Structures are given as structure tokens and as C-alpha cells.
């Protein structure tokens, strides 16, 4: 990566104020696609994607954490529905278990 791109990536990773990070987190928790987050926050979509793809970025951290917390809540609700006999919920929770096992193998 050349010096310019390296500096740009560093800025994208660290140049977001806490207020913006909080809004990104809020929108990610609502499962808002990246393109819509960029539009709602008046950000360049490509730059936001770069920041989210940078493993050292606070943008990535807040985005993934918020998304994971929502996914966890949804899985928990599906498990509760499966426990009371919902056939679709049983099917979904089985898929979650397979996904979890596949993730452990990596």
C-alpha cells in the first residue's frame, strides 16, 4: 500500500468523532445496510466501507459490535420460540447451531 493510501486508511480508521461512531453503532444495531448508513450520515460510501473493512478501525469495532448484539437478540428470541414448539424457530436454531460449529472449525 502506498503512503497516500496508508495515510487515508489511517484517517478513515481514526478520523470519526465519538458522536459519529455512536450514530454508526445505532444504525448498525437497526441492521441498516452500509450504503444507507452512508446516505443517512452524509458520508462517502466507499470511505465508510474502507473504514469498516480496516481491522484496526474503531468504525469497524462499533459497527460489528452493534450488528452482533442485534443478531444475538434475534437468535435468543428464536430459541425462546423453539422452546415453545415453533417449527420454523426450531429449524432456524438448528441452522444457528450449524453456523456456530462451522465457525469453530476455522
Residue, then its C-alpha position, 0 to 999 in steps of 0.5 A: x500500500x502506498x503512503x497516500x493510501x496508508x495515510x487515508x486508511x489511517x484517517x478513515x480508521x481514526x478520523x470519526x468523532x465519538x458522536x459519529x461512531x455512536x450514530x454508526x453503532x445505532x444504525x448498525x444495531x437497526x441492521x441498516x445496510x452500509x450504503x444507507x448508513x452512508x446516505x443517512x450520515x452524509x458520508x462517502x460510501x466507499x470511505x465508510x466501507x474502507x473504514x469498516x473493512x480496516x481491522x484496526x478501525x474503531x468504525x469497524x469495532x462499533x459497527x460489528x459490535x452493534x450488528x452482533x448484539x442485534x443478531x444475538x437478540x434475534x437468535x435468543x428470541x428464536x430459541x425462546x420460540x423453539x422452546x415453545x414448539x415453533x417449527x420454523x424457530x426450531x429449524x432456524x436454531x438448528x441452522x444457528x447451531x450449524x453456523x456456530x460449529x462451522x465457525x469453530x472449525x476455522 
